[in-house]
Amino acid sequence: MTTYEITATKLRQLPDMLVEEVSDFIDFLVLRHNSTRWQMLTQFMQALEIAESDFADYLPNLLDYEERLARGEIRW
């Protein structure tokens, strides 16, 4: 039996709720192995983290963002 067949057999034994979770994880793996889309997602998540931060952290976050932008870690 191949790994694919063994995995498919295990998948058929799971309840629907867990099958959905496995499906989501497969989507994650596919995304992670597409380097362009993965990089876009991580940049989006970093920008979202900055955007959702407390306003008290605005200036330090802005400075951090500008420094990361200058180093080429993120793009405008």
C-alpha positions as CSV (number, residue, x, y, z in Angstrom):
1,M,0.0,0.0,0.0
2,T,1.3,3.5,-0.9
3,T,1.4,6.4,1.5
4,Y,-1.4,8.0,-0.5
5,E,-3.6,4.9,0.0
6,I,-2.8,4.6,3.7
7,T,-3.6,8.3,4.2
8,A,-6.8,8.1,2.2
9,T,-7.9,5.1,4.3
10,K,-7.2,7.0,7.5
11,L,-9.1,10.0,6.1
12,R,-12.2,7.9,5.4
13,Q,-12.3,6.9,9.1
14,L,-12.5,10.4,10.4
15,P,-15.7,12.3,11.3
16,D,-16.7,15.2,9.0
17,M,-15.5,17.8,11.4
18,L,-11.9,16.4,11.4
19,V,-12.0,15.9,7.6
20,E,-12.6,19.6,7.3
21,E,-9.6,20.3,9.6
22,V,-7.4,18.0,7.5
23,S,-8.6,19.8,4.4
24,D,-7.7,23.2,5.9
25,F,-4.3,21.8,6.8
26,I,-3.7,20.6,3.3
27,D,-4.6,24.1,2.0
28,F,-2.0,25.5,4.4
29,L,0.6,23.1,3.2
30,V,-0.1,23.9,-0.4
31,L,0.1,27.6,0.4
32,R,3.3,27.2,2.4
33,H,5.1,25.4,-0.5
34,N,4.1,28.2,-2.9
35,S,6.9,30.6,-1.9
36,T,5.4,33.7,-3.6
37,R,2.0,33.3,-1.9
38,W,3.6,32.3,1.4
39,Q,5.7,35.5,1.4
40,M,2.6,37.6,0.5
41,L,0.7,36.0,3.4
42,T,3.5,36.5,6.0
43,Q,3.8,40.2,4.9
44,F,0.1,40.6,5.2
45,M,0.0,39.1,8.6
46,Q,2.9,41.3,9.8
47,A,1.1,44.4,8.4
48,L,-2.1,43.3,10.1
49,E,-0.3,42.8,13.4
50,I,1.0,46.4,13.1
51,A,-2.4,47.8,12.1
52,E,-4.1,46.0,15.0
53,S,-1.6,47.1,17.7
54,D,-2.5,49.5,20.4
55,F,-2.2,53.1,19.5
56,A,0.3,53.6,22.3
57,D,2.7,51.5,20.2
58,Y,2.0,53.5,17.0
59,L,5.3,55.4,16.9
60,P,7.6,52.5,17.8
61,N,5.6,50.3,15.3
62,L,6.0,53.0,12.6
63,L,9.7,53.3,13.2
64,D,10.0,49.5,13.1
65,Y,8.0,49.4,9.9
66,E,10.2,52.1,8.3
67,E,13.4,50.3,9.3
68,R,12.1,47.0,7.9
69,L,11.1,48.8,4.7
70,A,14.5,50.3,4.4
71,R,16.2,46.9,4.9
72,G,14.0,45.5,2.2
73,E,12.3,43.0,4.5
74,I,8.9,44.3,3.4
75,R,7.7,46.2,0.4
76,W,5.5,49.3,0.2
